[in-house]
Amino acid sequence: MLIVKKFGGTSVADKDRIFNVAKRCIRDYEAGNDVVVVLSAMGKYTDELIAKAKDINPNPPKREMDMLFTIGEQMSVSLMAMAMVQLGVRAVSLNAFQVPMRTTSAYGNARLKKIDTERIRRELDDRKIVIVTGFQGVNKYDDYTTLGRGGSDTTAVALAAVLHADACEIYTDVDGVYTADPRLVPTARKLESISYDEMLDLAALGAGVLHSRSVELAKKYGVLIIEDNPYGDLRYSGEYVPNIKSFDTDGIVIYAGSFSKVISPGMRVAYTIAPKPIFQKLVVCKQGNDVHTNIWSQYVCDEFITKYDFNAHLAKLREIYTKKANFCMELLDKYCAPKITYHKIDGGLFIWCDLPEDIDMPNFCKELVLKKVCVVPGNAFLTDENETCHSFRINFSTPTDEQLERGIKILGEYANSL
């Protein structure tokens, strides 16, 4: 199989996340698949570049802005290639000029015209993972251009189409398409379904970051997209981003979610939305693996979502978790600086924290257990759990505010004593 995988800036925001993505891609590679990876710029790096430009020139030329923007994606793909090589897998990073990906000359909002696949196929034939810059192209003057808001999605779908990929996986964390941005318009409605043509109109008017051209390309070429979105219903801040499955009317998006995040952690029930022929194959795979998920848990989840107002439940969860997440981050600032740093979150139930490299993370976590504080060691999320890791994850959804403050205070006092 040939798989195109696209990861946004949050997924590659730091060293640990880069290695996590690398290992995820390597698993598919080691299973015998050809893998092409499309990346956005790390974290908020594009915003930093904009700030630097405006500091020099409040009205910078669009051509120079496109030249500047390409730095972000090139940094992401080169670091990803380095990570994969460090993990023992051959990989190569390519920018838009090296592929090449030809576009129109509309700086800041160019359209893809042609992608030459020869270089990519040559690297795949050499059994390398190919990592390509999203969001950018090259015009007829050999100038860099950018594809506009959400352009990395467009790059991924376009590559999947021209390479005749078996799947295009775009990783996201949002929950649907609304009639307006629900953070700005309280009366906005979540749409149960929407056609590609309607979505094209909405996207053209700025509905979130899923680029209108990626929708257009998916419709045109019938590319199969896998959307992995377990925390999409628990996004409570940050930029509004629409979910891909919400505007799939042609059955080309496989959506994966989880009830354990939105009903009860004890309900280890995931779900998949897919076209019937694909779904039947997934059932066979599931049965071959562990027969089926616990029936009682399935029944409880079904009763809950069919007999109660599930959307009202989700709204209440987001309200509660917003307060708890903000409180938890305030406590980390208060008790854990400077030894422990953390990543500000826009959703979910966990906060990812980092220790200095001179602190032994596994022993650190063991000592915390003796102090009646539990955190999840970061290496639990790595392909090789024996690999060195200096990060850990904390949960804020279950503890009371009093328990959170007591636990984080102990966490900070112990870290800062080392």
Long-range contacts (C-beta under 8 A, 24 or more apart in sequence): 1-32, 1-33, 1-34, 1-166, 1-167, 2-33, 2-34, 2-35, 2-36, 2-124, 2-163, 2-164, 2-165, 2-166, 3-28, 3-33, 3-34, 3-35, 3-36, 3-165, 3-166, 3-167, 3-168, 3-169, 4-36, 4-37, 4-38, 4-156, 4-159, 4-160, 4-163, 4-165, 4-167, 4-168, 4-169, 5-35, 5-36, 5-37, 5-38, 5-156, 5-168, 5-169, 5-171, 6-37, 6-38, 6-39, 6-134, 6-152, 6-153, 6-155, 6-156, 6-168, 6-169, 6-170, 6-171, 7-37, 7-38, 7-39, 7-40, 7-171, 8-40, 8-152, 8-171, 8-172, 9-40, 9-41, 9-42, 9-43, 9-44, 9-45, 9-46, 9-76, 10-43, 10-173, 11-171, 12-39, 12-40, 12-42, 12-43, 12-76, 12-79, 12-80, 13-42, 13-43, 13-343, 14-42, 14-43, 14-343, 14-354, 16-352, 16-354, 16-378, 16-389, 16-390, 16-391, 18-79, 18-80, 18-83, 19-83, 19-87, 19-382, 20-381, 20-382, 21-80, 22-80, 22-83, 22-84, 22-87, 23-87, 23-382, 23-383, 23-384, 25-84, 25-129, 26-84, 26-87, 26-89, 26-129, 26-383, 27-383, 29-89, 29-129, 30-89, 34-124, 35-129, 35-130, 36-120, 36-124, 36-129, 36-130, 36-131, 36-132, 36-159, 36-163, 36-165, 37-77, 37-80, 37-129, 37-130, 37-131, 37-132, 38-131, 38-132, 38-133, 38-134, 38-152, 38-155, 38-156, 38-159, 39-73, 39-76, 39-77, 39-80, 39-131, 39-132, 39-133, 39-134, 39-152, 40-72, 40-73, 40-76, 40-134, 40-135, 40-152, 41-69, 41-71, 41-72, 41-73, 41-75, 41-76, 41-135, 42-72, 42-75, 42-76, 42-79, 45-72, 45-75, 46-72, 62-107, 62-108, 63-107, 63-143, 65-107, 65-108, 65-146, 66-107, 66-108, 66-136, 66-143, 66-144, 66-145, 66-146, 67-143, 67-144, 69-135, 69-136, 69-144, 69-146, 70-95, 70-96, 70-133, 70-136, 70-144, 70-146, 73-133, 73-134, 73-135, 73-136, 73-152, 74-133, 76-133, 77-131, 77-132, 77-133, 80-131, 81-131, 84-129, 84-131, 89-129, 90-126, 90-127, 90-128, 90-129, 91-128, 91-129, 91-130, 91-131, 92-123, 92-128, 92-129, 92-130, 92-131, 93-131, 93-132, 93-133, 94-119, 94-120, 94-123, 94-130, 94-131, 94-132, 94-133, 95-132, 95-133, 95-136, 96-133, 96-136, 96-137, 96-138, 96-144, 97-138, 97-142, 97-144, 99-132, 100-138, 101-136, 101-137, 101-138, 101-155, 101-158, 102-137, 102-138, 102-139, 102-140, 103-137, 103-138, 103-139, 103-145, 103-147, 104-139, 104-145, 105-139, 105-140, 105-141, 105-143, 105-145, 106-145, 107-143, 107-145, 107-146, 108-145, 108-146, 108-148, 109-146, 109-147, 109-148, 110-137, 110-139, 110-145, 110-146, 110-147, 110-148, 111-147, 111-213, 112-137, 112-147, 112-154, 112-155, 112-158, 112-213, 115-158, 115-159, 115-162, 117-162, 117-163, 120-159, 120-163, 121-163, 132-159, 147-211, 147-213, 148-211, 149-206, 149-209, 149-211, 150-203, 150-208, 150-209, 150-210, 150-211, 150-214, 151-211, 153-209, 153-210, 153-211, 153-214, 154-211, 154-213, 154-214, 154-217, 156-214, 157-214, 157-217, 157-218, 157-221, 157-223, 157-225, 158-213, 158-214, 158-217, 160-221, 160-223, 160-225, 161-217, 161-220, 161-221, 161-223, 165-223, 166-224, 167-224, 167-225, 167-226, 168-218, 168-223, 168-224, 168-225, 168-226, 169-225, 169-226, 169-227, 169-228, 170-225, 170-226, 170-227, 170-244, 171-227, 171-228, 171-229, 172-227, 172-228, 172-229, 172-232, 172-241, 172-243, 172-244, 173-229, 173-231, 173-232, 173-235, 173-241, 173-346, 173-347, 173-348, 174-208, 174-229, 174-232, 174-235, 174-240, 174-241, 174-242, 174-243, 175-229, 175-232, 175-233, 175-235, 175-243, 175-314, 176-232, 176-242, 176-243, 176-246, 177-202, 177-207, 177-208, 177-242, 177-243, 177-246, 177-247, 178-240, 178-242, 181-240, 182-240, 183-240, 190-311, 191-246, 193-246, 193-247, 193-249, 194-246, 194-247, 194-249, 195-247, 195-249, 196-247, 196-249, 196-250, 198-247, 199-247, 207-242, 208-240, 208-241, 208-242, 209-239, 209-241, 209-242, 210-241, 210-242, 210-244, 215-247, 218-252, 219-250, 222-250, 222-252, 223-252, 224-252, 224-253, 224-254, 225-252, 225-253, 225-254, 226-253, 226-254, 226-256, 227-253, 227-254, 227-255, 227-256, 228-256, 229-255, 229-256, 229-257, 230-256, 230-257, 230-258, 230-261, 230-270, 231-261, 231-347, 231-348, 231-349, 232-257, 233-257, 233-261, 233-262, 233-314, 233-317, 234-261, 234-262, 234-314, 234-317, 234-318, 234-321, 234-347, 234-348, 234-349, 235-318, 235-346, 235-347, 235-348, 236-318, 236-319, 236-321, 236-322, 236-325, 236-346, 236-347, 237-322, 237-346, 237-347, 238-346, 238-347, 245-273, 251-275, 254-278, 259-301, 259-305, 261-348, 261-349, 262-313, 262-314, 262-317, 263-300, 263-301, 263-304, 263-305, 265-397, 265-398, 266-297, 267-297, 267-300, 267-301, 268-293, 268-294, 268-297, 269-293, 269-294, 269-297, 269-298, 269-301, 321-347, 321-349, 321-396, 321-397, 324-396, 324-397, 324-401, 324-404, 325-351, 325-396, 327-396, 327-401, 327-404, 328-394, 328-396, 328-404, 328-408, 331-404, 331-405, 331-408, 331-409, 332-408, 332-412, 334-412, 335-408, 335-409, 335-411, 335-412, 335-413, 336-408, 336-411, 336-412, 336-415, 336-416, 337-412, 338-416, 339-412, 339-415, 339-416, 339-418, 340-411, 340-412, 340-415, 349-395, 349-396, 349-397, 350-376, 350-393, 350-394, 350-395, 350-396, 351-393, 351-394, 351-396, 352-378, 352-391, 352-392, 352-393, 353-391, 353-392, 353-393, 353-394, 354-390, 354-391, 355-390, 355-391, 355-392, 355-415, 356-390, 357-390, 359-390, 359-415, 359-418, 361-389, 361-390, 361-391, 361-392, 364-392, 364-414, 364-415, 364-418, 365-392, 367-414, 368-410, 368-411, 368-414, 371-410, 371-414, 372-410, 373-407, 373-410, 373-411, 375-411
